[in-house]
Amino acid sequence: MPTARRIAHEFLERQGLTTIFGNPGSNELPFLAELPGSFRYVLGLHEGVVVGMADGYAQATGRPVLVNLHAAAGSGNAMGALTNAVSSRSPLVLTAGQQVRSAIGLEAMLANVDATTLMRPLVGWSGEPSCAADVPRSLAQAVFEAGLQRRPTYLSVPYDDWSAELDANAAVTLDRSVQRGLVPDEQQLAAVTDALGTARNPVLVLGADLDTAGLFDRAVALAEHLDLPVWVAPSPHRLPFPNRHRLFRGVLPAGIEPVSSALTGHDLVLVLGAPVFRYHQHVPGPYLPAGTRLIQVTDDAGAAARAPMGEALVADPAPVLEALRTRLPARPGAADGPRFLANPEPATADGALHPEQVFAALRETQAADTCYVVESTSTNAAWWRQMDLRRAGSYFFPAAGGLGFGMPAAVGMAMGLPDRPVVAVIGDGSANYGITALWTAAQYRVPVTFVILRNGTYGALRWFGQVLGTPDVPGTEIPGLDFVPIAEGYGVPATTVTGAEDLRAQLKTASAGPRLIQVDTAATSPE
């Protein structure tokens, strides 16, 4: 009779989960034994980096991905990175080893006494099989729940279960499939179409979920067909619309009153593929301008339920985009003027490069289809001013704001999208949280360009100190960091550049594997 391990491996293979990101402990070894040759195991040196790589890989491929963690301690190490994966709605399937069943109640070393509650409330589903015979079904549920909810799941498995021989009922799991459909009905489509068609001055607010679902080009087509101004929803972790397009108005600020001010004058706000809204700094005020109607279309039922205002339709945004474009006539003036705006001259600074100079160099030297993984929060304003991103899947940011996403996610992104160049733009403060991703990049020859912006500060914190009226707090300075020897120690070629021309020359140099470029930059604020 087949073992639970054999059935699990075959199930994962049939589901396409053959790339495993992991950092194993002793409890995980029985699952990894006899791994078929079709599987690829990607080792990370810290569990937070492992989850960050898997998050990038899942966002790149759009498919669930398997993560193998150690029991309580290893799973705990991964939880910071998991917050980003939850907010980006990445379908990660987290598996963790558990002590043998007879030792859990004794609280033996490496036992996870209450394993199913450890990752809650972060994960969408958490479980531990009731017996060895339940392992295949439980694993299948973890995979299906991750795909259906588009949220990480967690499964703890006692390691003596893997070698248990199971009867024919366990193998029935191998033939299962689960699909999801949220197609709006005719009445719902007509209501949204009528609202937009009769609005006096409507505006679109687009969210990261559109890019996740492959709807970037359809969103552009709708905006151009109706000649509608476009905002991107606050705190985007992906970009759903070209940021130099003539209809692009910017990223909405992440405060209640500033959002309301930005939307003033519009009688209808149509939000597609985004929560309403992901605020950050607390700036109270009215949620919406007086007389403004808001309609949200999202396939995230939780986001619809928790919104404080407006009407919501829980549905796949794709048929809504298509219905609006085909049922409403084109608005006059839709083809007037240049489609994309000219790029501005970058700002300069004394003694170091201004971040705008760095981003202008990236824009001028990198391929148009480059994927940028960005984790430099203090340079947001400079980024959006200088970059020219016109393709789907061009921008990725830590969705929950948790540091340590950027470097690992870039490695996972490059593994998931081998035909597109990947550049990680990382602040020197952020880099330390995921630095061991360099080792994985070197060992697996992952072609990522890491650009480290070194200004010796936690720039976003210094800015927030001004916002909160606390400019004198400690812990915002980080002098003395040099990432060149650190990268070389992990096996990644690295160099420091000081001038704009030197930076351009380095960026133009081809590299078959990973490389790191350290750039000294002036301190700036997110706004």
Number of C-alpha atoms within 10 A of each C-alpha: 8 14 19 24 24 21 21 23 21 18 22 20 16 13 19 14 20 21 20 20 27 27 22 22 16 13 22 24 14 17 24 16 12 11 16 13 7 8 15 13 16 21 21 23 17 20 29 27 34 29 36 33 34 35 33 31 28 23 29 23 15 17 18 26 28 25 27 29 29 26 27 20 14 20 25 16 17 21 18 20 27 28 20 25 30 21 17 26 23 29 31 31 29 30 26 28 30 27 25 17 16 11 15 18 13 10 12 13 9 20 22 24 18 12 23 15 15 18 22 13 9 20 24 20 22 24 18 20 17 11 12 22 20 16 26 29 20 22 25 20 20 24 27 21 23 26 24 14 20 23 22 33 29 32 25 26 29 28 22 18 23 24 16 17 16 20 12 9 11 20 21 12 18 19 9 13 9 11 7 8 9 13 16 17 10 9 9 14 19 16 11 18 19 14 16 22 15 10 14 12 13 23 23 23 23 28 27 28 25 25 25 23 15 15 20 22 16 18 25 18 15 20 22 22 20 20 19 18 18 28 24 25 29 24 21 24 24 25 27 34 29 23 25 21 21 17 22 19 15 20 20 23 21 19 19 20 17 18 23 19 16 16 19 14 16 20 18 21 22 22 25 29 28 24 25 25 22 18 17 13 12 12 13 10 14 13 19 22 18 12 11 17 18 20 19 27 26 26 22 19 15 12 19 21 12 11 15 10 16 17 13 19 20 18 21 20 24 21 15 20 20 15 17 21 20 12 13 15 11 16 12 10 11 15 12 8 9 9 13 15 14 11 13 11 11 16 14 13 13 8 11 18 23 23 28 27 23 24 21 23 21 23 17 14 16 16 12 15 16 19 25 23 28 25 28 26 23 23 24 18 16 22 20 16 19 24 20 23 22 20 19 20 22 22 21 26 26 29 20 20 17 18 23 26 35 33 35 32 31 34 33 31 31 23 26 21 16 12 10 18 18 28 29 25 25 24 28 27 25 21 25 15 19 24 21 21 31 28 20 25 27 21 16 14 16 22 23 26 24 26 25 25 27 23 23 19 18 20 24 20 18 22 18 16 15 11 12 10 9 11 14 10 9 7 10 17 14 13 12 7 14 12 21 18 14 16 24 17 13 17 18 22 18 20 15 18 16 14 15 17 11 12 22 18 12 16 18 14 8 10 12 9 16 26 25 23 21 22 25 21 23 20 21 20 16 15 12
